[in-house]
Amino acid sequence: MRTIRSRTAAAATAALLAGLSLSACQGDSEAASGTPSGARPEAGATASGATESGATANGKPGGTGKTQGEGSGTGQGASGGQSKSAGKGGGTADGSAATCTGANTKAVITKVTRPINHLLLTITNTGSRSCHAYSAPLLRFDDEQSATRIMEDSRPQAVVTLAPGRSAYASILLSGEGGDDSGGRTAQRLTVHFAPRSGSGSTGTPLELTLPAGTHKDNNAAVTYWQGSASDALTY
């Protein structure tokens, strides 16, 4: 009986040692891999978390892309706004406004008491859109070959623009200081030519006016630039 017990104890001891050896081997294997077998489901969650982290990272560039998209939209809007502004500017400057000529204006010539030796020329826009009265009226009395001298010191700060029904003014100095060679004479007719935007030559239809009776002029006659008011024109 004592012998059987000894064998049984020895067998149990051997089984225990074998179990301990197997556990030690598994521990060494897990330690070498750095991933415990019991932690593998959590490792899967971590991988899924990494995927979610990747989505979040992708979401950040995606968010940046959205911001860039909004910036692009704002930029396009600004560009469109500039284009619209340019369109309005073009319409105001030259697109919707014409050049004042005899085709879209009527003219009146008036003799004034002050200042002496002056006439007042008035044109009124009879068209359906605004017109620019560029430079000064180009005047010819009767059959004169050259245009009347322009008073350069009367140049306004900006071109006079006439809305439909509005008027522009120019004063005409009929005579100045001169001797017997001043070429004084009585004039009967006045031809009004209109300057183009370039200021070179004339453009459009001229206007023919009958001068007030007894209009006397000489070679020193001069005319102002177009002005926005009669009082401004008659200061020269």
C-alpha positions as CSV (number, residue, x, y, z in Angstrom):
1,M,0.0,0.0,0.0
2,R,2.8,2.3,0.8
3,T,4.4,1.7,-2.6
4,I,1.1,2.5,-4.5
5,R,0.7,5.8,-2.6
6,S,4.2,6.8,-3.5
7,R,3.6,6.1,-7.2
8,T,0.3,8.0,-7.0
9,A,2.0,11.0,-5.4
10,A,4.8,10.9,-7.8
11,A,2.4,10.9,-10.8
12,A,0.5,13.9,-9.3
13,T,3.7,15.7,-8.8
14,A,4.8,15.0,-12.4
15,A,1.4,16.3,-13.7
16,L,1.6,19.4,-11.6
17,L,5.1,20.1,-12.9
18,A,4.0,19.5,-16.5
19,G,1.1,22.0,-16.0
20,L,3.4,24.6,-14.6
21,S,5.9,24.1,-17.5
22,L,3.1,24.6,-20.0
23,S,1.9,27.7,-18.3
24,A,5.4,29.1,-18.3
25,C,5.8,28.4,-22.0
26,Q,2.5,30.2,-22.8
27,G,3.6,33.1,-20.6
28,D,6.9,33.3,-22.5
29,S,5.1,33.2,-25.8
30,E,2.6,35.9,-24.8
31,A,5.5,38.0,-23.4
32,A,7.3,37.7,-26.7
33,S,4.3,38.7,-28.8
34,G,3.4,41.6,-26.5
35,T,-0.3,40.7,-26.8
36,P,-2.0,38.6,-24.2
37,S,-4.4,36.1,-25.6
38,G,-7.1,37.4,-23.3
39,A,-6.6,40.9,-24.7
40,R,-7.1,40.1,-28.3
41,P,-10.8,41.3,-28.4
42,E,-9.7,44.6,-26.9
43,A,-6.9,44.7,-29.5
44,G,-9.7,44.4,-32.1
45,A,-11.6,47.3,-30.6
46,T,-8.4,49.3,-30.6
47,A,-8.0,48.5,-34.3
48,S,-11.5,49.6,-34.8
49,G,-10.8,52.7,-32.7
50,A,-7.8,53.3,-35.0
51,T,-10.1,53.1,-37.9
52,E,-12.4,55.6,-36.2
53,S,-9.4,57.7,-35.4
54,G,-8.5,57.5,-39.1
55,A,-12.0,58.6,-40.0
56,T,-11.7,61.5,-37.5
57,A,-8.4,62.4,-39.1
58,N,-9.9,62.2,-42.5
59,G,-12.8,64.2,-41.1
60,K,-10.4,67.0,-40.2
61,P,-9.1,67.3,-43.8
62,G,-12.7,67.0,-44.9
63,G,-13.6,69.8,-42.5
64,T,-10.7,71.8,-44.0
65,G,-12.0,71.0,-47.4
66,K,-15.3,72.4,-46.4
67,T,-13.7,75.5,-45.1
68,Q,-11.8,75.9,-48.4
69,G,-15.0,75.3,-50.3
70,E,-16.6,78.1,-48.4
71,G,-13.6,80.3,-48.9
72,S,-13.8,79.6,-52.6
73,G,-17.5,80.4,-52.6
74,T,-16.8,83.7,-50.9
75,G,-14.0,84.4,-53.4
76,Q,-16.3,83.7,-56.3
77,G,-18.9,85.8,-54.7
78,A,-16.4,88.7,-54.3
79,S,-15.4,88.2,-57.9
80,G,-19.0,88.2,-59.0
81,G,-19.5,91.3,-56.9
82,Q,-16.6,93.0,-58.5
83,S,-17.9,92.1,-61.9
84,K,-21.3,93.5,-61.0
85,S,-19.7,96.6,-59.7
86,A,-17.6,97.0,-62.8
87,G,-20.7,96.5,-64.9
88,K,-22.4,99.3,-63.0
89,G,-19.3,101.5,-63.3
90,G,-19.1,100.9,-67.0
91,G,-22.8,101.7,-67.4
92,T,-22.4,105.0,-65.5
93,A,-19.2,106.0,-67.3
94,D,-19.8,105.1,-70.8
95,G,-22.2,102.1,-71.2
96,S,-25.5,103.7,-70.6
97,A,-24.6,107.3,-71.3
98,A,-24.1,108.8,-74.7
99,T,-22.1,111.8,-75.9
100,C,-24.2,115.0,-76.1
101,T,-24.7,116.1,-79.7
102,G,-27.3,117.9,-81.8
103,A,-29.1,114.5,-82.1
104,N,-30.0,114.3,-78.4
105,T,-30.0,118.0,-77.3
106,K,-31.6,121.3,-78.1
107,A,-29.8,124.6,-77.7
108,V,-30.8,128.2,-76.8
109,I,-28.6,131.3,-77.2
110,T,-29.4,134.3,-74.9
111,K,-27.9,137.8,-74.6
112,V,-27.2,138.7,-71.0
113,T,-26.7,142.1,-69.3
114,R,-24.0,140.9,-66.9
115,P,-21.3,140.4,-67.6
116,I,-21.3,142.8,-70.6
117,N,-20.4,141.5,-74.1
118,H,-21.5,138.0,-73.2
119,L,-24.0,135.4,-74.5
120,L,-25.2,132.4,-72.6
121,L,-25.4,129.1,-74.6
122,T,-27.7,126.4,-73.0
123,I,-28.1,122.8,-74.2
124,T,-30.8,120.5,-72.8
125,N,-30.8,116.7,-73.0
126,T,-33.9,115.7,-75.0
127,G,-32.9,112.0,-75.2
128,S,-34.1,109.1,-73.1
129,R,-30.7,108.5,-71.4
130,S,-27.9,110.6,-69.9
131,C,-25.3,112.2,-72.1
132,H,-21.8,113.6,-71.4
133,A,-21.1,117.2,-72.5
134,Y,-17.4,116.8,-73.2
135,S,-14.9,119.7,-73.2
136,A,-16.3,122.9,-74.7
137,P,-18.7,123.8,-77.5
138,L,-16.9,124.2,-80.8
139,L,-18.3,127.5,-82.2
140,R,-18.3,129.0,-85.6
141,F,-19.9,132.4,-86.2
142,D,-21.4,132.7,-89.7
143,D,-18.8,131.4,-92.3
144,E,-15.7,131.5,-90.1
145,Q,-13.2,128.7,-90.9
146,S,-11.7,128.3,-87.4
147,A,-13.5,127.5,-84.2
148,T,-13.8,130.2,-81.4
149,R,-11.0,130.2,-78.8
150,I,-11.7,128.2,-75.6
151,M,-11.0,129.7,-72.2
152,E,-8.7,127.1,-70.7
153,D,-9.1,128.4,-67.1
154,S,-12.8,127.5,-67.2
155,R,-12.1,123.7,-67.3
156,P,-14.4,122.0,-64.7
157,Q,-13.1,119.4,-62.3
158,A,-15.3,116.7,-64.0
159,V,-17.2,116.2,-67.2
160,V,-20.7,117.5,-67.0
161,T,-23.2,114.7,-67.4
162,L,-26.8,115.5,-68.3
163,A,-29.7,113.3,-67.2
164,P,-32.7,113.5,-69.6
165,G,-34.2,117.0,-69.3
166,R,-31.1,118.5,-67.6
167,S,-29.0,121.3,-69.0
168,A,-25.4,122.4,-69.4
169,Y,-24.1,125.9,-70.0
170,A,-21.3,127.8,-71.7
171,S,-20.7,131.6,-71.8
172,I,-19.4,133.3,-74.9
173,L,-17.3,136.4,-74.6
174,L,-18.0,138.3,-77.8
175,S,-15.1,140.8,-77.7
176,G,-12.0,141.7,-75.8
177,E,-9.4,144.4,-75.7
178,G,-8.1,145.1,-79.1
179,G,-7.3,147.8,-81.6
180,D,-8.5,148.5,-85.1
181,D,-7.3,145.0,-86.2
182,S,-9.6,143.2,-83.9
183,G,-12.0,142.4,-86.8
184,G,-15.2,143.5,-85.1
185,R,-18.4,142.8,-87.0
186,T,-22.0,141.9,-86.6
187,A,-22.8,138.2,-86.7
188,Q,-26.1,136.5,-87.5
189,R,-25.6,132.8,-87.2
190,L,-23.9,130.4,-84.8
191,T,-23.0,126.8,-85.5
192,V,-22.4,124.6,-82.4
193,H,-20.3,121.5,-82.9
194,F,-19.8,118.9,-80.1
195,A,-16.5,117.4,-78.8
196,P,-16.0,113.7,-78.5
197,R,-14.7,112.0,-75.4
198,S,-11.2,112.0,-76.9
199,G,-11.3,115.8,-77.2
200,S,-10.0,115.6,-80.8
201,G,-12.2,117.1,-83.5
202,S,-16.0,117.0,-83.4
203,T,-18.6,114.4,-83.4
204,G,-22.3,113.9,-84.2
205,T,-24.8,116.4,-85.5
206,P,-24.1,120.1,-85.0
207,L,-26.8,122.7,-84.2
208,E,-27.5,125.9,-86.1
209,L,-28.7,128.9,-84.1
210,T,-29.8,132.4,-85.0
211,L,-28.0,135.0,-82.9
212,P,-29.8,137.8,-81.1
213,A,-30.2,140.9,-83.3
214,G,-27.2,143.2,-83.2
215,T,-24.7,140.6,-81.9
216,H,-21.3,142.2,-82.3
217,K,-18.1,140.1,-82.0
218,D,-14.5,140.4,-82.9
219,N,-11.4,138.1,-83.2
220,N,-11.0,138.0,-79.4
221,A,-14.2,136.1,-78.9
222,A,-13.9,133.1,-76.6
223,V,-16.1,130.4,-75.0
224,T,-16.0,128.5,-71.7
225,Y,-16.0,124.7,-71.1
226,W,-19.5,123.2,-70.5
227,Q,-20.6,124.0,-66.9
228,G,-23.2,122.5,-64.7
229,S,-24.9,125.9,-63.9
230,A,-25.4,129.2,-65.7
231,S,-23.8,131.1,-62.7
232,D,-20.6,129.1,-63.1
233,A,-20.5,129.7,-66.8
234,L,-21.0,133.5,-66.4
235,T,-18.1,133.9,-64.0
236,Y,-15.7,134.0,-66.9
